[in-house]
Amino acid sequence: SIMLNSLRSASQVPVRRRTAALARRCLGSEADANPLLDRATGLPRFGAFEVGFVEPAILKLTEEFTADLAACEEKAAAASPATWESVMAPLEAMGDELSVSWSAVSHMNGVKNSLELREAHAKVMPVIVQATQKVAQSKPLYDAFQRVEREAGELNEAQQRVLQKSLRGAKLGGVGLEGAARTEFNDISQQLSQLSTKFNNNVLDATAAFGLLLTDQSDVEGLPAVVRAMAAAAAVKAGQEGATAEDGPWRITLDAPCVGPFLQHCRKRDLREEVYRAFVTRASHGSSDNTPLIADILRLKARKASILGFNTFAELSLASKMAESVEAVNKMTEDMRVKCIGSAKAEVEFLRSLAPHSLMNWDLPFYSERDRETKFGFTDEQLRPYFPMPHVLSGLFAVVNRAFGVSIVPADGEAETWHPDVRFFHVVDDISRDKLASFYLDPYSRPGEKRGGAWMDVALSRQVDASGKATRLPVAHVVCNGTPPQGETPSLMTFSEVTTLFHELGHALQHMLTVARYPSVSGINGVEWDAVELPSQFMENWCYDRRTMRALSKHYVTGDPLPDSLFDQLLAARRHMAGTGMLRQLLFGKLDMALHSFPEGSTPGPEAAFDLQRAIAKDFAVIPPLPEDRFLCSFMHIFGGGYSAGYYSYKWAEVMSADAFSAFEEAGLDDDKAVAVVGRRFRDTVLALGGSCAP
């Protein structure tokens, strides 16, 4: 997924760059004292980050941002005629310093969370939201945009995209509102920013709070060695000194690297049930209860949409996406559901035949894995030894090099990081040998301080001078929650973790290989949300290419690549439980769209939202959710992220990504020259142009 921690995420208006004057001011004595103001190295100073720096830095930068905005408004109003150079270009040079610092703060809040940082983040969030509202609701700027549309003459495609997105962003940001309506709209925006942050924090806390301590060897029979080692390490961290993978005790947590394999392999059904119930009721009770937040978020979003003249928040969300209407999205979802429901039912019915008891939700992963063992001769855990993280990275980078003509080279030590496990890399063009970009990789799970899931985010956006020459290269964050190393054993990844890493680097490549001249449409900026998953899902396909698999797999003990016979079985198993998996994703998308399709005044309360989940699940889940299932309380994509009325984007973009990869298959995946030709075309369009042209 993609995180938008930069300034642009708080409103529909793109991030703008700041003036060079501010950059010079930030290099003075104040910058020496506050690393959030220090641009001397060109990179965020994560190693010197302290919570106490947040408030003074953000307040200083928002004050200067406000002054720069006033100057831009004055210049835009005086422009005659209104041209790209007199109106739009100055805006493309505004907002960067604040965006860079706020992005660093928000990033740290996601990967190095603490109570103190939460409080600082919450304290300055209102001024960030207010700053973006001032841009969105600036009538001098909006009037100037309209005059540019009339007076500027012919604009190139990228300039047209910037202009049209600026006009739309102003409308969706409330520029046409007056008086009480504007006040209420702005107040709702503030409330939603606070609620989404609280939602995510509650999920993080609830996940960290659970721990099932196992002391009997029979409790961990069937668990892979890697999982037992993780569980023992978790026990040590929780105060069980001397815990070992062999003798325990073992602490089972709800973090993805632990809970998934536990449900797949734990032979004790009562323990699977306990862990499953804890997982699907996360953040639904106690001090981390998200139940009331769900109702508040839905109500406020519907009201916000109504103020802007939309019937529902879903309609507001689609106003900036490729999909034409809620009906079009629902039709796509239903068409896919009809095609896979039969397969899903057959899959579950077969698993029922394996179980000596009624098949419940906590049995599905276990018997699915037993079915895979029987049919294909392997489990996910048997693949782990072939996927040590360092070698997977080498294989991933080899794919990027072969397809796109760039090399990814280690640059550890050249950038300050927030944790010893974080790596830093440069991206270098193979022909010119020019450095094009850099990225941080934070690969492992860190329960308690790092939020779950995987994402890519922007650290720095590309900047160019008047001649189009790059003056600052793009920098990305690639964040995963993979299996951490245990002692002398490297991180041994599941195949799912491998595909996730490919996915997130796909997002990062679109950010890093951009050549778009204007920051507001470079990289992932300005890309329609239902197209933004194209490069990420495209990259996942390489994991099923035999040559790629040979390059990225290497047994951590023997050094052997994944045997061809096992790869053949992996390919054969690609569609194993595919109907059930497809239905699950379609359920998430349908539920998301349904929750956001209620007009103001009729949005569901807490229990009604859960009732809606159960009602929709009747058509999308062969095994219905438990009555106490509270999945919605941890659905961060739509309540704590940018996927509200947009979760369907994964399936929407999947079609485009399949079409893109088929071009490589038709050219021949073993033909290096052909792959390079098609890869260059993909790089020069999808990756290079980003939001500067229509998808």
ABEGO torsion letter per residue (X at the ends): XBBBABAAAABABBBBBBBAAAAAAAABAAAAABAAABAAAGBBBAAABBAAAAAAAAAAAAAAAAAAAAAAAAAAAABOBBBAAAAAAAAAABGAAAAAAAAAAAAAAAAABBAAAAAAAAAAAAAAAAAAAAAAABAAAAAAAAAAAAAAEBBBAAAAAAAAAAAAAAAAAGAABBEAAAAAAAAAAAAAAAAAAAAAAAAAAAAAABBBBBABAAAABGBBAAAAAAAAAAAAAAGBBGBBAAAOBBBBBABAAAAAAAAAABABAAAAAAAAAAAAABGABEAABAAAAAAAAAAAAAAAAAAAGBABAAAAAAAABABABAAAAAAAAAAAAAAAAAAAAAAAAAAAAABABBBBAAAAAAAAAAAAAAAAGBBAAAAAAABBAAAAAAAAAAAAAAAAGBBBBBABGABBBABAABBBBBBBBAAAGBBABBBBBBABBBBGABBBEBBBBBABBBBBBAAGBBABBBBBBBBBBBBBBBEABBBBBBAAAAAAAAAAAAAAAAAAABABABAAABEABGBBAAAAAAAAAAAAAAAABAAAAAAABBBAAAGBBBBAAAAAAAAAAAABGAAAAAAAAAAAAAAAAAAAABBBGABBBAAAAAAAAAAAAAAABABBBBAABAAAAABAAAAABAABGAAAAAAAAAAAAAAAAAAAAAAEAABAAAAAAAAAAAAABAAAAEAABBX
